[in-house]
Amino acid sequence: MPGEAMTWEFDANVGIYKNWQLTDELRKLAAGACIVAPFTHAHGINFKPNAGEGVNIMHIYRLPNSVSSRLQENNRIPIRKTAFGNRIIKVIEYGEGVEYTNLMQQLGKFDIRNELQKLLKVQMEEALDSESASAFKDSSAVQLVFTPTSLTTGQMATNGTPGAQAACGLTFDHCTIIADYLRDTIHCPPYEGDNYVGITANKNYRSLKQDRYWQEWHKYLGKGDFVFKGEMGMTEGIRWVVCYRALAFSNTAGTSPYMGQFVVFGDDAVARITAQSPELRADPNYQNDFGRTKAVAWYGIIGIGSVWDTPDDGMAKIIRGDSL
């Protein structure tokens, strides 16, 4: 955004001072730099103003499989009844701002406003990533928790609380257990192709990288294939994205010195409800002192949450990696 014109205008006769061009630029730059937020989905919901502070996400439960779907000549096709459930995701205000003085603006050798816009972009990007990560790790909704108990085994808790203290770092064998649980036990659909996605702190990436079966992304993706931002490699059935931000994924899981936080998920994992897209705002007289102290801020109203809040087969879509 360096060099952008500071053309501000009111959004109404008596409204909020905004810069539409910089707002769009801020959103694009922040969205392009996010690691975790791109894995949240709009979920096909159009938020309606004045409709309350929560949004109902309707669930359609998967249809049961029959032993055989063969039909006899005189038998009717069996018709299943769909079952529905719902979960409420609360929409919340988000925003951060920064102030500067008129004297700083007038006497500075560089345009302080452009520098502040850069800072706001980084702050907004990291805030959205941290909120998205919190939704993936929400213990009240994401109730499947995997904890390594040896180099080749682990414990899967189903109540949102780790069942043990991690006794070692994350290994390829642990990833196989997690992928098999998603595929064979809870029948979670993959995120992309036949693969799930894992987002992890750097400590787990360092541990996995030591395994001889670890594959770097250029070894399994062909020309034209999409690489996720932050994607570093793959274990069996899981494409791993590394997030270096401690507020999103910490290198410490519980009290264990061996493992950091991570999540592995399939399709339809976390929903994002946008009541008001993040935008850039300004107050040219922030402290009511004749325009001497000014402020710019970003502000939005967003809801982010796990689509399901149960560990049950056909419903759960996320496994957290955590430790006591």
C-alpha positions as a printed NumPy array, in Angstrom:
array([[  0.   ,   0.   ,   0.   ],
       [  2.953,   2.438,  -0.061],
       [  2.218,   5.59 ,  -2.013],
       [ -1.568,   5.113,  -1.936],
       [ -3.537,   8.338,  -1.86 ],
       [ -5.235,   9.123,   1.433],
       [ -8.626,   9.949,  -0.077],
       [-11.145,   9.691,   2.745],
       [-14.87 ,  10.3  ,   2.623],
       [-17.92 ,   9.774,   4.81 ],
       [-20.013,   6.68 ,   4.095],
       [-23.153,   8.756,   4.783],
       [-24.062,  12.399,   5.514],
       [-23.314,  11.712,   9.144],
       [-21.306,   8.551,   9.136],
       [-17.891,   6.955,   9.415],
       [-14.792,   8.356,   7.789],
       [-13.515,   5.668,   5.39 ],
       [-11.139,   5.11 ,   2.518],
       [-12.746,   2.603,   0.153],
       [ -9.67 ,   2.057,  -2.004],
       [ -7.372,   1.381,   0.935],
       [ -9.994,  -0.817,   2.561],
       [-10.069,  -3.128,  -0.464],
       [ -6.269,  -3.125,  -0.64 ],
       [ -5.975,  -3.887,   3.076],
       [ -8.351,  -6.846,   2.779],
       [ -6.543,  -8.28 ,  -0.242],
       [ -3.099,  -7.99 ,   1.301],
       [ -4.171,  -9.397,   4.668],
       [ -6.113, -12.295,   3.118],
       [ -3.163, -13.177,   0.895],
       [ -0.802, -13.375,   3.865],
       [ -3.038, -15.448,   6.172],
       [ -2.088, -19.077,   6.859],
       [ -5.084, -20.438,   8.807],
       [ -8.016, -18.218,   7.753],
       [ -8.14 , -19.527,   4.134],
       [ -9.177, -22.939,   5.516],
       [-12.411, -21.457,   6.918],
       [-15.397, -21.423,   4.592],
       [-18.33 , -19.075,   4.032],
       [-20.645, -22.113,   4.254],
       [-23.175, -20.594,   1.857],
       [-24.811, -18.364,   4.465],
       [-25.803, -14.766,   3.724],
       [-25.889, -12.85 ,   6.976],
       [-28.923, -10.625,   7.415],
       [-28.646,  -7.405,   9.493],
       [-30.772,  -7.1  ,  12.618],
       [-31.182, -10.872,  12.791],
       [-29.509, -11.375,  16.167],
       [-25.936, -11.985,  17.234],
       [-25.792, -15.663,  16.268],
       [-26.175, -17.637,  13.042],
       [-27.726, -21.093,  12.881],
       [-25.731, -23.531,  10.778],
       [-27.949, -26.416,   9.755],
       [-26.501, -29.932,   9.654],
       [-27.668, -32.708,   7.372],
       [-26.555, -36.039,   8.769],
       [-24.965, -38.521,   6.402],
       [-27.122, -41.311,   5.016],
       [-26.471, -44.801,   6.408],
       [-24.848, -47.401,   4.192],
       [-26.683, -50.641,   3.526],
       [-25.056, -54.047,   3.421],
       [-26.243, -54.185,  -0.165],
       [-28.104, -51.755,  -2.417],
       [-29.256, -54.491,  -4.788],
       [-32.928, -54.458,  -5.772],
       [-35.235, -57.322,  -6.508],
       [-37.528, -56.932,  -9.492],
       [-40.675, -56.495,  -7.421],
       [-39.147, -54.459,  -4.553],
       [-39.396, -50.698,  -4.239],
       [-36.313, -48.52 ,  -3.92 ],
       [-35.81 , -47.846,  -0.18 ],
       [-36.196, -44.147,   0.649],
       [-34.259, -42.757,   3.601],
       [-35.394, -39.865,   5.72 ],
       [-32.922, -37.04 ,   6.224],
       [-32.054, -35.95 ,   9.742],
       [-31.138, -32.386,  10.613],
       [-29.367, -30.637,  13.442],
       [-28.003, -27.148,  13.976],
       [-25.228, -25.23 ,  15.687],
       [-25.122, -21.526,  16.531],
       [-22.035, -19.507,  15.649],
       [-21.839, -16.106,  17.313],
       [-20.763, -13.088,  15.268],
       [-18.329, -10.793,  17.067],
       [-16.831,  -7.362,  16.477],
       [-13.103,  -7.283,  15.714],
       [-10.78 ,  -4.356,  15.266],
       [ -7.491,  -2.669,  16.134],
       [ -6.289,   0.87 ,  15.661],
       [ -3.246,   3.085,  15.958],
       [ -2.881,   6.805,  16.626],
       [ -0.503,   9.421,  15.264],
       [ -0.129,  13.169,  15.747],
       [ -0.53 ,  15.965,  13.267],
       [  2.973,  17.164,  14.178],
       [  4.399,  13.729,  13.316],
       [  2.594,  13.843,   9.971],
       [  3.751,  17.361,   9.126],
       [  7.402,  17.066,  10.157],
       [  8.202,  13.419,   9.409],
       [ 10.597,  12.59 ,   6.549],
       [  8.318,   9.733,   5.381],
       [  4.545,   9.436,   5.12 ],
       [  3.555,   8.105,   8.53 ],
       [  0.108,   7.135,   7.218],
       [  1.528,   4.609,   4.757],
       [  3.667,   3.063,   7.489],
       [  0.667,   2.762,   9.786],
       [ -1.327,   1.082,   7.029],
       [  1.411,  -1.553,   6.758],
       [  1.241,  -2.157,  10.495],
       [ -2.555,  -2.447,  10.416],
       [ -2.36 ,  -4.949,   7.545],
       [  0.008,  -7.196,   9.502],
       [ -2.032,  -6.846,  12.682],
       [ -5.291,  -7.66 ,  10.886],
       [ -3.757, -10.66 ,   9.148],
       [ -2.434, -12.12 ,  12.382],
       [ -5.659, -11.391,  14.275],
       [ -7.794, -13.212,  11.696],
       [ -5.396, -16.15 ,  11.711],
       [ -5.424, -16.357,  15.507],
       [ -9.242, -16.299,  15.607],
       [ -9.433, -18.966,  12.905],
       [ -6.943, -21.138,  14.793],
       [ -8.997, -20.744,  17.97 ],
       [-12.027, -22.128,  16.133],
       [-10.049, -25.168,  14.955],
       [ -8.816, -25.767,  18.534],
       [-12.041, -24.949,  20.417],
       [-12.247, -27.677,  23.076],
       [-15.985, -27.166,  23.549],
       [-16.656, -28.083,  19.912],
       [-13.585, -29.979,  18.66 ],
       [-13.728, -32.949,  20.999],
       [-11.367, -35.413,  19.313],
       [ -7.888, -34.965,  20.803],
       [ -4.83 , -37.044,  19.886],
       [ -1.828, -37.341,  22.218],
       [  1.35 , -39.321,  21.387],
       [  2.164, -41.843,  24.126],
       [  5.167, -43.457,  22.413],
       [  6.939, -43.124,  19.065],
       [  4.39 , -45.412,  17.412],
       [  1.239, -45.13 ,  19.545],
       [ -1.118, -42.472,  20.835],
       [ -4.343, -41.909,  22.735],
       [ -7.51 , -40.507,  21.152],
       [ -9.767, -38.698,  23.621],
       [-13.37 , -37.945,  22.657],
       [-14.406, -35.394,  25.301],
       [-12.347, -32.348,  24.26 ],
       [ -9.672, -32.906,  26.928],
       [ -6.304, -34.605,  26.269],
       [ -6.132, -38.02 ,  27.894],
       [ -2.395, -38.052,  28.569],
       [  0.786, -36.019,  28.553],
       [  2.673, -36.259,  25.258],
       [  5.655, -38.551,  25.812],
       [  7.4  , -37.717,  22.535],
       [  7.24 , -35.56 ,  19.455],
       [  4.876, -36.093,  16.527],
       [  5.947, -38.915,  14.187],
       [  4.905, -40.376,  10.856],
       [  3.245, -43.304,  12.661],
       [  1.1  , -40.889,  14.671],
       [ -0.024, -39.188,  11.451],
       [ -1.031, -42.568,  10.043],
       [ -3.166, -43.24 ,  13.137],
       [ -4.85 , -39.845,  12.777],
       [ -5.523, -40.246,   9.038],
       [ -6.935, -43.753,   9.584],
       [ -9.196, -42.497,  12.375],
       [-10.564, -39.723,  10.161],
       [-11.077, -42.082,   7.24 ],
       [-12.181, -45.343,   8.877],
       [-13.695, -44.429,  12.264],
       [-15.535, -41.127,  11.77 ],
       [-15.717, -41.301,   7.96 ],
       [-14.645, -37.715,   7.472],
       [-14.496, -36.609,   3.816],
       [-11.016, -35.442,   2.728],
       [-10.285, -31.74 ,   2.357],
       [ -8.678, -31.951,  -1.066],
       [ -8.608, -34.972,  -3.363],
       [ -7.909, -37.972,  -1.143],
       [ -5.988, -35.963,   1.439],
       [ -6.677, -34.25 ,   4.733],
       [ -4.919, -31.046,   5.809],
       [ -2.858, -30.574,   8.938],
       [ -1.848, -27.183,  10.365],
       [  0.941, -27.348,  12.894],
       [  3.359, -25.395,  15.023],
       [  6.99 , -25.415,  13.947],
       [  8.066, -27.908,  16.624],
       [  5.984, -30.706,  15.102],
       [  7.222, -29.869,  11.62 ],
       [ 10.809, -30.227,  12.798],
       [  9.933, -33.595,  14.296],
       [  8.149, -34.903,  11.183],
       [ 10.903, -33.66 ,   8.889],
       [ 13.327, -36.127,  10.488],
       [ 11.257, -39.104,   9.326],
       [ 12.513, -40.882,   6.235],
       [  8.963, -41.184,   4.882],
       [  8.345, -37.425,   4.996],
       [  7.687, -36.007,   1.508],
       [  8.39 , -32.421,   0.544],
       [  5.595, -30.845,  -1.497],
       [  7.488, -30.727,  -4.791],
       [  7.751, -34.547,  -4.685],
       [  4.   , -35.217,  -4.668],
       [  2.536, -32.236,  -6.521],
       [  2.647, -32.025, -10.281],
       [  2.843, -29.046, -12.589],
       [ -0.21 , -26.847, -12.116],
       [ -1.2  , -28.382,  -8.763],
       [ -2.139, -25.957,  -6.024],
       [  0.229, -25.453,  -3.099],
       [ -1.32 , -24.145,   0.132],
       [  0.395, -21.115,   1.632],
       [  2.763, -22.481,   4.266],
       [  2.583, -26.061,   2.939],
       [  5.846, -27.876,   3.691],
       [  5.226, -31.551,   3.048],
       [  3.107, -34.631,   3.448],
       [  2.663, -37.733,   5.529],
       [  0.36 , -40.548,   4.481],
       [ -2.961, -38.886,   3.62 ],
       [ -2.19 , -35.513,   5.279],
       [ -0.802, -32.388,   3.615],
       [  0.945, -30.328,   6.285],
       [  0.892, -26.528,   6.557],
       [  3.247, -24.905,   9.062],
       [  2.121, -21.867,  11.06 ],
       [  4.951, -20.014,  12.826],
       [  2.665, -17.734,  14.869],
       [  2.621, -18.755,  18.515],
       [ -0.725, -17.091,  19.188],
       [ -2.275, -19.353,  16.544],
       [ -0.357, -22.615,  17.102],
       [  1.968, -22.771,  20.068],
       [  5.17 , -24.812,  20.144],
       [  4.06 , -25.974,  23.602],
       [  1.108, -28.342,  23.986],
       [ -0.057, -28.527,  27.587],
       [  2.889, -29.27 ,  29.872],
       [  4.723, -31.526,  27.419],
       [  8.19 , -30.383,  26.318],
       [  8.064, -32.63 ,  23.227],
       [  5.095, -31.523,  21.161],
       [  3.42 , -28.368,  19.857],
       [ -0.216, -27.764,  18.922],
       [ -1.696, -29.017,  15.664],
       [ -4.994, -29.866,  13.984],
       [ -5.887, -32.26 ,  11.164],
       [ -9.196, -31.819,   9.353],
       [-11.283, -32.718,   6.355],
       [-13.964, -30.936,   4.378],
       [-16.635, -28.793,   6.066],
       [-14.563, -28.193,   9.204],
       [-14.815, -24.51 ,  10.195],
       [-17.401, -21.966,   9.014],
       [-16.854, -18.237,   8.603],
       [-19.829, -15.871,   8.794],
       [-19.129, -12.314,   7.612],
       [-21.665,  -9.794,   8.851],
       [-19.382,  -6.891,   7.902],
       [-16.138,  -7.332,   6.005],
       [-13.081,  -5.813,   7.701],
       [-12.629,  -2.219,   6.572],
       [-10.313,   0.705,   7.185],
       [-11.649,   3.613,   9.245],
       [-10.213,   6.951,  10.334],
       [-10.863,   9.512,  13.028],
       [ -9.049,  12.754,  12.131],
       [ -9.839,  14.244,  15.541],
       [ -9.374,  11.184,  17.715],
       [ -8.706,  13.012,  21.004],
       [-10.999,  15.992,  20.365],
       [ -8.038,  18.356,  20.437],
       [ -8.588,  20.382,  17.237],
       [ -7.236,  17.631,  14.982],
       [ -3.86 ,  17.328,  16.714],
       [ -4.182,  13.579,  17.421],
       [ -5.519,  11.24 ,  14.741],
       [ -6.156,   7.507,  14.47 ],
       [ -6.765,   4.845,  11.839],
       [ -8.202,   1.391,  12.522],
       [ -9.57 ,  -1.725,  10.898],
       [-12.979,  -3.016,  11.966],
       [-15.233,  -5.933,  11.036],
       [-18.   ,  -8.198,  12.335],
       [-17.264, -11.884,  11.811],
       [-18.258, -15.249,  13.224],
       [-15.854, -18.206,  13.053],
       [-16.615, -21.622,  14.493],
       [-16.414, -25.36 ,  14.044],
       [-19.348, -26.611,  11.951],
       [-19.827, -29.637,  14.22 ],
       [-19.52 , -29.862,  17.997],
       [-19.556, -33.634,  18.437],
       [-16.971, -36.455,  18.151],
       [-19.483, -38.792,  16.498],
       [-19.096, -40.794,  13.305],
       [-20.091, -38.856,  10.195],
       [-20.112, -35.555,  12.057],
       [-16.701, -34.702,  13.52 ],
       [-14.316, -33.165,  10.987],
       [-11.312, -32.09 ,  13.11 ],
       [ -8.749, -33.839,  15.323],
       [ -6.663, -31.658,  17.644],
       [ -3.167, -32.517,  18.77 ],
       [ -2.752, -31.6  ,  22.44 ],
       [ -1.352, -32.753,  25.745],
       [ -2.077, -32.549,  29.454]])
